[in-house]
Amino acid sequence: MSLYIKYPKYLTAGESCVVVEFADEIDRGANDAVMNLKKYLLTQKDISIVECLPTYRSLAVYFDPTVVSADEVINAAKSAPELDGEECASSFTEISIPVCYGGEYGPDIANVAEHAGISEEDVIKRHSSKSCHCYMIGFMPGFAYLGGMDESIATPRLTNPRTVINGGSVGIAGKQTGIYPIDSPGGWQLIGRTPLRLFTPEASRPTLIEAGYEVRFVPVAEEEYKKIEAEVAAGTYKPLITEAK
Amino acid sequence: MELIIRKAGMLTSVQDLGRWGYQSSGVPVAGAMDLPALRIGNVMLGNPEGAAALEVTLLGPEIEVKGTGAAVFAGADLGFSVNGKAVGSWRSVVLKDGDVITFKGPRGKGCRGNLCFAGGVYIPPVMNSCSTYIRAKIGGVEGRALKIGDVIKIGEPAALWKKLEGFCLPEDLDPAQDANAPLAIITGLQEDAFTEEGKKLLFESEYTITAESDRMGCRLEGAKIEHTEKGADIVSDAIPLGAVQIPGHGMPIIMLADRQTTGGYTKIGVLTPLSMEALVQKMPGSKVRFRRADVSEGVAEQMRIKEAVRRAKELRLSHVSRTHSEAPKPLFGHFILTVEGKRYEITCEEI
């Protein structure tokens, strides 16, 4: 617990933003504390906040300094009830992401299998066997930073990045796994693709995955992939999201 | 009113105060680079301060006007003209059908501004904002900069817009800063990631804005700022507007409107709002210096900007409500009527 002795830190970032830091490294407990503080501040109607941005280890609170002061924001943050560890561990939101692995959907799965010294089937098994935690969304619209992938399938990035990667591609970069939300260049090892749309600008909730979610990859055959793809295009697909308490 | 884009200009895009509320989805804020100018330009026309406008960069567009309306160019003098006649910045002009808006080019006093129209640029908002974020093709006109042939709709102007002709902003309300003043950094964040010598260099040296600067970041070149043994990388956290980020190469990058929501480089602090206003008007090749500031200075500047917006609003009202001595007194202005206990706010306009 020595990690928490000097935390949380309350930092001003210019006159319009306060950053509450819970750690300086990737830490699940710190990330849970970030989400807890975000939830609490959003219920504090007497403190006028423009926006809260959760990251791995800190919460950035943006406000209008002509309406509320940094001290008032910090005091509100300090009044947040401490996180009850048990409560946190037992309540979570899990989203299932169907993925068609290998083939044209995941052209680099052989690289990952070779690097791990296992079969492609085992790569799929290990990638989908345990859920990953979404620490934050950042880097590009809808990009989820996921932690907790089975480290036996960790693989370095491609030495020669691709100029275009299709949105929905699922990849591995070192110990991280992630999904490209929109078409973009990149150097991750692509092992599969999801037919779901991770980022929909015109939707009321533009991102499918939110910070704090557990993400479970579910292997599907190409036929199933195409069926879901059609449902997504028609707007009839409902992603499987379960909340546990 | 509609605008027909006959020449796009160097980089002309629809911007408002930015797409706030979606950073936790990884969506950058974007918005006008010169925010105080946009706010003041809008209220000069009777718009809400966050109405969408066309952000013009260095070499402006050529625009044909369909219908009638009013406009003001809020920002650095880029030679804003109507039918070849110079109007300049901070002066409202009434536009009639067939008028042609051109820009004669920068006058050496800055490189961007907002072409505001009474009624605002009318574009369906995406995630509550009209701002264009070109990298992810979000907002504005198809998520891109304007191009030849685009037709832009202007919203319904506030009453009395015809009386805006010649309304000028008093010089003391122009948000433009002394271009030679050092830029103020509210220090903090990962300030302890830099050596004492590094920090000393930052505040004592002159830096040059490089040509790689864009709406995302202003890259500087000059004395290298050393990090302590902890290094230049941190676990990614939020990047506020104006953050002074210093990666391992030791050269500062100031994060602007199109900055990513999060990043993994050390930040020594954040520029004050008026220093940001001064910075975004500087051309590549310009020299900048820095000084230290604290939070209270940043708050005082935000208050000053808010007060300038309030006064510009007031001045517009008194400009459009003034009477002409030579003409018979027409009926116009603002009235508040109470009928059977119900309050009505009425604006009258002469036709």
Interface residues (C-beta under 8 A of the other chain):
Chain A: L11 T12 A13 G14 E15 S16 C17 V19 E21 A23 D24 E25 I26 V50 E51 C52 L53 P54 T55 Y56 R57 S58 A60 Y62 D64 P65 T66 S69 A70 M136 I137 G138 F139 M140 P141 G142 F143 Y145 P181 I182 F199 P201 E202 P206 T207 E210 A211
Chain B: W20 G21 Y22 Q23 S24 S25 G26 V27 P28 V126 M127 A136 I138 I186 G188 L189 I234 V235 S236 D237 A238 P240 L241 G242 A243 Q260 T261 T262 K267 G269 V270 L271 T272 P273 V295 E297 G298 V299 E301 Q302 M303 K306
